[in-house]
Amino acid sequence: MSAGIPLWRCRNCGSAFYPEPLLCPHCGGADGEPARVYEGLIEQATVVHRAVGAPAERPPRQLATVVLPGGQRVIAALDGRPERGGRVVLRESGGAILASRRRGVGPIE
Ligand SMILES: [Zn+2]
């Protein structure tokens, strides 16, 4: 598990994406550089009671749409009570994005 999630930032227009695209969806550029983002804001959340292929006894899981500092959106497993606009700390584990509630003020990083 590592802090933050990796982004691909287009060197031509500065747009950032997760996961890495083949070409920049914004300008078509192919030249990018790695970047990292550590926090975001909850936009929407939902509860998944039954997942395809998962055992029926598995407890419900929360998923959230998280808005990143550059305006991109990612879907993350949410740990904690969902609150629209709530700050979350992001990390990646096994190819999944995990979001944990974070208290505090100031801009997201
Ligand atoms: Zn671009």
Residues whose N, C-alpha, C, O or C-beta is under 5 A from the ligand:
A	BS01	ZN	C10 N12 C13 G14 S15 C24 H26 C27 G28 G29
